[in-house]
Amino acid sequence: MSSLRLELALPASALSHPISRVQCVKASDTATQLLGGVGTRVAHSHAVASQALVAEPLLDAPWNAALVDAAWLHDIGYAPEVVDIGFHPLDGARYLRDCGWSLEVCRLVAWHTCASLEAEMRGLYGVLVEEFASPPSEPAAVLAWADLTSSPTGERCSAEERLVEILARYPPGSIVHRTVAASRETLLSTAAWIEALVICPQPI
């Protein structure tokens, strides 16, 4: 069975739906504790989780259960206590694995938002693949959409606005800038795909 449930229509007004699931408390507490002193990462993570909660009904188990947790936790690799090799998707996923989080959550965090391309540029793709299998395309796309439609300070934004902001924030020669520039069209098409499903489901 596909990981996406395409029959469920969600109104555009639902995009501001608050976080209310009891199952998300641990993830939100973990993210808040680890990222509380790291700029506006908590606000961003909260916004990503809010978006993920809206799109969660599109996914089947076990990915629907992992999505919102992964959204809260996708950036914990930036936390000083978690940083190891300096590649935040892998650092975060390793930390979560060591703490006993589900494999689905770890895989989503490790591969979130075109992390595989950045891993290639860092010479870490082999390590990433060896430690964490790539998640199915549908839950990975939903998490990317949630990430790309949440600003660094926690506001709703378009994927285009988010990419422009990232490219402006990181110097042109940096790995992050080069990764985002190289994956821009893929990211925009992924975000557009999920946005359409959230607002008006249709067959793929």
PASEBA-1860 file (N, C-alpha, C; in nm, 3 decimals):
! residues 204
1> MSSLRLEL> 0.084/-0.120/0.000/0.000/0.000/0.000/0.088/0.125/0.000 ~ 0.049/0.225/-0.075/0.123/0.350/-0.078/0.119/0.415/0.059 ~ 0.227/0.491/0.092/0.230/0.560/0.220/0.137/0.680/0.223 ~ 0.086/0.723/0.107/-0.002/0.838/0.103/-0.148/0.797/0.096 ~ -0.230/0.860/0.179/-0.373/0.844/0.166/-0.425/0.965/0.090 ~ -0.466/0.947/-0.032/-0.500/1.059/-0.119/-0.647/1.098/-0.111 ~ -0.726/1.024/-0.036/-0.869/1.051/-0.038/-0.910/1.158/0.061 ~ -0.817/1.203/0.146/-0.854/1.295/0.252/-0.831/1.439/0.209
9> ALPASALS> -0.933/1.520/0.206/-0.920/1.662/0.171/-0.903/1.742/0.299 ~ -0.809/1.836/0.297/-0.786/1.923/0.411/-0.799/2.067/0.365 ~ -0.877/2.151/0.433/-0.892/2.289/0.391/-0.766/2.368/0.415 ~ -0.747/2.473/0.334/-0.628/2.556/0.349/-0.623/2.620/0.486 ~ -0.740/2.646/0.547/-0.743/2.707/0.680/-0.681/2.618/0.786 ~ -0.670/2.488/0.758/-0.613/2.395/0.857/-0.464/2.410/0.871 ~ -0.401/2.491/0.787/-0.256/2.504/0.791/-0.207/2.568/0.919 ~ -0.295/2.634/0.994/-0.254/2.696/1.119/-0.295/2.612/1.240
17> HPISRVQC> -0.333/2.486/1.217/-0.377/2.395/1.324/-0.269/2.383/1.429 ~ -0.302/2.401/1.559/-0.201/2.394/1.665/-0.157/2.253/1.696 ~ -0.040/2.240/1.756/0.006/2.111/1.805/-0.078/2.072/1.926 ~ -0.138/1.953/1.923/-0.223/1.914/2.036/-0.211/1.767/2.070 ~ -0.130/1.690/2.000/-0.122/1.547/2.022/-0.038/1.515/2.145 ~ -0.089/1.430/2.233/-0.013/1.388/2.351/0.115/1.318/2.307 ~ 0.108/1.241/2.197/0.224/1.165/2.153/0.340/1.254/2.111 ~ 0.314/1.383/2.089/0.419/1.473/2.045/0.491/1.542/2.161
25> VKASDTAT> 0.443/1.521/2.284/0.499/1.595/2.396/0.646/1.564/2.414 ~ 0.684/1.439/2.408/0.824/1.404/2.430/0.914/1.465/2.324 ~ 0.871/1.462/2.200/0.951/1.521/2.093/0.964/1.672/2.111 ~ 0.855/1.737/2.145/0.861/1.882/2.164/0.948/1.918/2.283 ~ 0.938/1.840/2.390/1.022/1.866/2.508/1.170/1.847/2.474 ~ 1.199/1.740/2.399/1.338/1.712/2.361/1.393/1.824/2.274 ~ 1.316/1.866/2.175/1.361/1.973/2.086/1.381/2.103/2.163 ~ 1.287/2.134/2.252/1.297/2.258/2.328/1.417/2.257/2.420
33> QLLGGVGT> 1.442/2.144/2.484/1.556/2.134/2.574/1.688/2.147/2.500 ~ 1.700/2.080/2.387/1.827/2.078/2.315/1.851/2.206/2.235 ~ 1.745/2.265/2.182/1.761/2.378/2.090/1.725/2.513/2.153 ~ 1.693/2.512/2.281/1.650/2.635/2.346/1.748/2.749/2.336 ~ 1.877/2.718/2.330/1.978/2.823/2.322/2.039/2.838/2.185 ~ 1.976/2.779/2.084/2.031/2.781/1.948/1.942/2.869/1.859 ~ 1.959/2.998/1.870/1.886/3.093/1.787/1.736/3.073/1.795 ~ 1.672/3.067/1.679/1.526/3.050/1.673/1.488/2.909/1.629
41> RVAHSHAV> 1.574/2.812/1.655/1.549/2.675/1.610/1.423/2.615/1.673 ~ 1.391/2.650/1.796/1.271/2.595/1.858/1.146/2.649/1.787 ~ 1.144/2.778/1.759/1.030/2.836/1.689/1.013/2.773/1.551 ~ 1.124/2.754/1.482/1.116/2.690/1.350/1.066/2.546/1.364 ~ 1.120/2.472/1.458/1.080/2.333/1.476/0.933/2.321/1.511 ~ 0.884/2.412/1.594/0.741/2.414/1.629/0.656/2.435/1.504 ~ 0.698/2.528/1.420/0.623/2.555/1.297/0.625/2.434/1.204 ~ 0.740/2.369/1.191/0.750/2.250/1.106/0.658/2.140/1.159
49> ASQALVAE> 0.655/2.123/1.290/0.568/2.022/1.350/0.421/2.056/1.328 ~ 0.386/2.183/1.334/0.249/2.224/1.307/0.208/2.191/1.165 ~ 0.296/2.218/1.071/0.269/2.183/0.932/0.260/2.031/0.915 ~ 0.349/1.960/0.979/0.349/1.814/0.968/0.219/1.755/1.023 ~ 0.167/1.814/1.130/0.044/1.764/1.188/-0.072/1.779/1.090 ~ -0.071/1.886/1.011/-0.173/1.905/0.910/-0.167/1.795/0.804 ~ -0.046/1.761/0.763/-0.028/1.664/0.654/-0.020/1.520/0.702 ~ -0.013/1.497/0.830/0.001/1.362/0.884/-0.105/1.265/0.833
57> PLLDAPWN> -0.232/1.307/0.817/-0.334/1.211/0.769/-0.310/1.160/0.628 ~ -0.220/1.222/0.555/-0.188/1.173/0.421/-0.108/1.044/0.424 ~ -0.048/1.012/0.538/0.044/0.899/0.546/-0.018/0.780/0.618 ~ 0.025/0.662/0.579/-0.013/0.538/0.646/0.089/0.507/0.757 ~ 0.053/0.415/0.845/0.145/0.366/0.948/0.259/0.289/0.880 ~ 0.380/0.295/0.937/0.416/0.361/1.064/0.461/0.505/1.046 ~ 0.458/0.554/0.922/0.516/0.686/0.894/0.432/0.800/0.948 ~ 0.301/0.782/0.955/0.220/0.889/1.012/0.253/0.910/1.160
65> AALVDAAW> 0.285/0.801/1.231/0.320/0.813/1.372/0.456/0.878/1.392 ~ 0.544/0.866/1.293/0.680/0.920/1.305/0.693/1.064/1.258 ~ 0.601/1.107/1.174/0.619/1.235/1.103/0.632/1.355/1.195 ~ 0.538/1.373/1.287/0.539/1.494/1.370/0.658/1.492/1.466 ~ 0.691/1.375/1.520/0.810/1.365/1.604/0.935/1.405/1.524 ~ 0.946/1.354/1.402/1.062/1.388/1.319/1.064/1.537/1.287 ~ 0.947/1.596/1.269/0.941/1.740/1.242/0.995/1.821/1.361 ~ 0.953/1.784/1.480/1.006/1.851/1.599/1.158/1.834/1.609
73> LHDIGYAP> 1.206/1.716/1.572/1.344/1.679/1.602/1.440/1.693/1.485 ~ 1.394/1.740/1.370/1.478/1.734/1.250/1.605/1.818/1.260 ~ 1.605/1.922/1.345/1.721/2.010/1.354/1.800/1.994/1.483 ~ 1.776/1.889/1.561/1.848/1.879/1.689/1.997/1.857/1.669 ~ 2.038/1.820/1.548/2.181/1.806/1.520/2.258/1.936/1.531 ~ 2.187/2.048/1.542/2.253/2.178/1.564/2.282/2.203/1.712 ~ 2.223/2.124/1.801/2.243/2.145/1.944/2.387/2.114/1.983 ~ 2.449/2.197/2.066/2.589/2.173/2.105/2.611/2.034/2.164
81> EVVDIGFH> 2.514/1.982/2.239/2.529/1.850/2.299/2.523/1.737/2.197 ~ 2.471/1.768/2.079/2.449/1.665/1.978/2.554/1.670/1.867 ~ 2.609/1.787/1.840/2.706/1.802/1.731/2.822/1.706/1.747 ~ 2.852/1.635/1.638/2.965/1.542/1.638/3.051/1.568/1.515 ~ 3.001/1.531/1.397/3.078/1.550/1.274/3.043/1.682/1.205 ~ 2.942/1.752/1.254/2.908/1.881/1.195/2.811/1.876/1.079 ~ 2.750/1.760/1.056/2.647/1.745/0.953/2.518/1.715/1.029 ~ 2.433/1.816/1.044/2.326/1.807/1.144/2.224/1.697/1.119
89> PLDGARYL> 2.189/1.660/0.995/2.095/1.549/0.981/2.149/1.417/1.037 ~ 2.275/1.390/1.010/2.335/1.265/1.058/2.363/1.270/1.207 ~ 2.414/1.383/1.255/2.437/1.397/1.399/2.307/1.379/1.476 ~ 2.200/1.443/1.426/2.071/1.432/1.494/2.016/1.291/1.491 ~ 2.024/1.226/1.377/1.971/1.090/1.364/2.047/0.992/1.453 ~ 2.178/1.007/1.461/2.257/0.920/1.548/2.219/0.939/1.694 ~ 2.201/1.063/1.734/2.161/1.092/1.872/2.026/1.028/1.903 ~ 1.932/1.044/1.811/1.799/0.987/1.832/1.803/0.835/1.838
97> RDCGWSLE> 1.882/0.776/1.752/1.898/0.630/1.754/1.954/0.584/1.888 ~ 2.054/0.655/1.937/2.114/0.617/2.064/2.018/0.636/2.181 ~ 1.921/0.728/2.165/1.823/0.753/2.270/1.700/0.663/2.258 ~ 1.698/0.577/2.156/1.590/0.480/2.144/1.469/0.524/2.065 ~ 1.481/0.632/1.987/1.370/0.674/1.903/1.349/0.572/1.792 ~ 1.229/0.570/1.738/1.196/0.472/1.635/1.284/0.489/1.512 ~ 1.304/0.379/1.440/1.385/0.383/1.320/1.326/0.477/1.217 ~ 1.193/0.484/1.210/1.129/0.574/1.114/1.163/0.720/1.143
105> VCRLVAWH> 1.159/0.759/1.268/1.195/0.895/1.305/1.341/0.923/1.269 ~ 1.428/0.830/1.302/1.571/0.848/1.274/1.597/0.860/1.124 ~ 1.530/0.778/1.045/1.550/0.782/0.900/1.501/0.914/0.841 ~ 1.387/0.961/0.887/1.335/1.089/0.838/1.429/1.204/0.873 ~ 1.480/1.204/0.993/1.573/1.310/1.035/1.702/1.302/0.954 ~ 1.755/1.183/0.936/1.882/1.166/0.865/1.876/1.212/0.720 ~ 1.760/1.196/0.658/1.747/1.224/0.514/1.664/1.349/0.486 ~ 1.633/1.431/0.585/1.536/1.537/0.562/1.584/1.646/0.467
113> TCASLEAE> 1.491/1.688/0.384/1.507/1.805/0.296/1.636/1.799/0.214 ~ 1.650/1.696/0.135/1.764/1.678/0.044/1.898/1.668/0.116 ~ 1.896/1.609/0.236/2.021/1.591/0.309/2.118/1.502/0.233 ~ 2.066/1.414/0.147/2.154/1.322/0.074/2.251/1.397/-0.017 ~ 2.205/1.507/-0.078/2.293/1.584/-0.166/2.402/1.654/-0.085 ~ 2.364/1.709/0.029/2.466/1.771/0.115/2.565/1.666/0.164 ~ 2.515/1.546/0.194/2.604/1.438/0.237/2.705/1.406/0.127 ~ 2.660/1.403/0.003/2.752/1.379/-0.109/2.861/1.486/-0.114
121> MRGLYGVL> 2.822/1.611/-0.099/2.918/1.721/-0.105/3.017/1.716/0.011 ~ 2.976/1.657/0.121/3.063/1.647/0.238/3.143/1.516/0.240 ~ 3.120/1.432/0.140/3.187/1.303/0.138/3.132/1.206/0.240 ~ 3.005/1.224/0.278/2.944/1.142/0.383/2.829/1.057/0.333 ~ 2.807/1.055/0.203/2.692/0.982/0.152/2.700/0.833/0.186 ~ 2.816/0.774/0.173/2.832/0.633/0.206/2.801/0.605/0.351 ~ 2.842/0.694/0.438/2.814/0.678/0.581/2.664/0.688/0.607 ~ 2.600/0.787/0.543/2.456/0.805/0.560/2.379/0.681/0.518
129> VEEFASPP> 2.410/0.630/0.401/2.340/0.512/0.348/2.365/0.389/0.435 ~ 2.487/0.376/0.483/2.521/0.259/0.565/2.447/0.259/0.697 ~ 2.428/0.377/0.756/2.368/0.384/0.889/2.217/0.397/0.888 ~ 2.162/0.464/0.785/2.018/0.489/0.782/1.965/0.471/0.640 ~ 1.878/0.375/0.622/1.815/0.357/0.491/1.728/0.479/0.461 ~ 1.722/0.516/0.335/1.639/0.631/0.298/1.492/0.597/0.323 ~ 1.415/0.693/0.373/1.272/0.668/0.396/1.198/0.667/0.263 ~ 1.075/0.616/0.260/0.996/0.622/0.139/0.978/0.766/0.093
137> SEPAAVLA> 0.955/0.784/-0.036/0.950/0.919/-0.092/0.837/1.003/-0.035 ~ 0.722/0.941/-0.005/0.608/1.019/0.040/0.629/1.084/0.177 ~ 0.665/1.009/0.283/0.689/1.077/0.411/0.807/1.173/0.405 ~ 0.910/1.141/0.327/1.022/1.233/0.312/0.976/1.363/0.248 ~ 0.887/1.353/0.149/0.836/1.472/0.081/0.749/1.555/0.175 ~ 0.669/1.489/0.256/0.583/1.562/0.349/0.668/1.639/0.450 ~ 0.773/1.577/0.503/0.860/1.647/0.597/0.933/1.762/0.529 ~ 0.977/1.742/0.406/1.043/1.850/0.332/0.947/1.967/0.313
145> WADLTSSP> 0.823/1.937/0.277/0.722/2.043/0.261/0.703/2.121/0.392 ~ 0.692/2.048/0.502/0.672/2.114/0.632/0.791/2.203/0.666 ~ 0.911/2.156/0.637/1.033/2.232/0.663/1.040/2.356/0.573 ~ 1.010/2.338/0.446/1.024/2.447/0.349/0.915/2.552/0.361 ~ 0.805/2.520/0.426/0.697/2.618/0.442/0.693/2.677/0.583 ~ 0.804/2.663/0.656/0.817/2.720/0.790/0.943/2.807/0.794 ~ 0.927/2.933/0.828/1.041/3.024/0.830/1.131/2.995/0.949 ~ 1.252/3.049/0.950/1.342/3.028/1.064/1.285/3.077/1.196
153> TGERCSAE> 1.195/3.176/1.190/1.138/3.230/1.314/0.998/3.179/1.342 ~ 0.953/3.080/1.264/0.828/3.012/1.297/0.704/3.058/1.224 ~ 0.719/3.144/1.124/0.602/3.185/1.047/0.581/3.093/0.928 ~ 0.457/3.088/0.881/0.425/3.017/0.757/0.483/3.096/0.641 ~ 0.545/3.025/0.545/0.602/3.092/0.429/0.590/2.998/0.309 ~ 0.618/3.052/0.191/0.621/2.966/0.073/0.757/2.899/0.063 ~ 0.762/2.789/-0.011/0.889/2.721/-0.032/0.988/2.812/-0.103 ~ 0.939/2.889/-0.198/1.026/2.982/-0.271/1.087/3.084/-0.175
161> ERLVEILA> 1.006/3.141/-0.087/1.056/3.238/0.011/1.161/3.175/0.102 ~ 1.136/3.054/0.141/1.230/2.985/0.231/1.364/2.962/0.164 ~ 1.362/2.919/0.039/1.488/2.894/-0.031/1.564/3.023/-0.056 ~ 1.493/3.129/-0.089/1.559/3.259/-0.107/1.627/3.302/0.023 ~ 1.558/3.281/0.135/1.615/3.317/0.265/1.741/3.237/0.296 ~ 1.737/3.107/0.269/1.854/3.022/0.297/1.972/3.064/0.210 ~ 1.947/3.087/0.083/2.055/3.126/-0.008/2.114/3.261/0.030 ~ 2.034/3.349/0.087/2.085/3.479/0.131/2.163/3.467/0.262
169> RYPPGSIV> 2.126/3.371/0.344/2.188/3.357/0.477/2.325/3.290/0.471 ~ 2.343/3.197/0.377/2.469/3.124/0.368/2.553/3.176/0.251 ~ 2.683/3.194/0.271/2.769/3.245/0.163/2.767/3.153/0.041 ~ 2.783/3.210/-0.078/2.775/3.130/-0.202/2.869/3.010/-0.206 ~ 2.984/3.020/-0.142/3.078/2.910/-0.145/3.054/2.802/-0.042 ~ 2.958/2.823/0.047/2.933/2.726/0.153/2.862/2.602/0.099 ~ 2.878/2.492/0.169/2.814/2.368/0.126/2.662/2.380/0.128 ~ 2.609/2.445/0.230/2.463/2.460/0.239/2.411/2.539/0.119
177> HRTVAASR> 2.477/2.651/0.088/2.433/2.732/-0.027/2.439/2.650/-0.156 ~ 2.547/2.580/-0.176/2.562/2.501/-0.299/2.460/2.387/-0.306 ~ 2.433/2.326/-0.191/2.334/2.218/-0.187/2.195/2.269/-0.223 ~ 2.156/2.380/-0.161/2.023/2.435/-0.186/2.011/2.483/-0.330 ~ 2.115/2.547/-0.381/2.111/2.594/-0.519/2.096/2.476/-0.616 ~ 2.167/2.369/-0.590/2.163/2.252/-0.678/2.031/2.176/-0.670 ~ 1.967/2.180/-0.555/1.845/2.103/-0.535/1.719/2.189/-0.540 ~ 1.733/2.315/-0.578/1.622/2.411/-0.572/1.498/2.362/-0.646
185> ETLLSTAA> 1.514/2.320/-0.770/1.398/2.279/-0.849/1.332/2.154/-0.791 ~ 1.413/2.061/-0.744/1.358/1.940/-0.681/1.280/1.976/-0.556 ~ 1.335/2.064/-0.474/1.267/2.105/-0.352/1.136/2.177/-0.381 ~ 1.137/2.265/-0.479/1.015/2.339/-0.513/0.907/2.246/-0.567 ~ 0.946/2.151/-0.650/0.846/2.059/-0.705/0.791/1.967/-0.597 ~ 0.877/1.926/-0.505/0.832/1.843/-0.393/0.732/1.919/-0.306 ~ 0.766/2.043/-0.274/0.677/2.124/-0.192/0.544/2.149/-0.261 ~ 0.548/2.174/-0.391/0.424/2.198/-0.467/0.337/2.074/-0.469
193> WIEALVIC> 0.399/1.958/-0.483/0.326/1.831/-0.484/0.249/1.811/-0.354 ~ 0.317/1.827/-0.241/0.251/1.805/-0.113/0.150/1.915/-0.083 ~ 0.181/2.038/-0.120/0.086/2.148/-0.100/-0.046/2.117/-0.170 ~ -0.038/2.066/-0.290/-0.159/2.032/-0.366/-0.238/1.921/-0.298 ~ -0.168/1.824/-0.241/-0.236/1.714/-0.173/-0.302/1.759/-0.044 ~ -0.237/1.850/0.025/-0.293/1.901/0.150/-0.421/1.979/0.125 ~ -0.419/2.061/0.020/-0.534/2.148/-0.009/-0.642/2.074/-0.087 ~ -0.601/1.994/-0.185/-0.698/1.927/-0.270/-0.639/1.795/-0.320
201> PQPI> -0.659/1.684/-0.249/-0.599/1.556/-0.288/-0.637/1.516/-0.429 ~ -0.543/1.453/-0.497/-0.566/1.405/-0.632/-0.474/1.285/-0.657 ~ -0.511/1.195/-0.747/-0.426/1.078/-0.774/-0.290/1.119/-0.826 ~ -0.188/1.041/-0.792/-0.053/1.067/-0.843/-0.038/0.998/-0.977
END
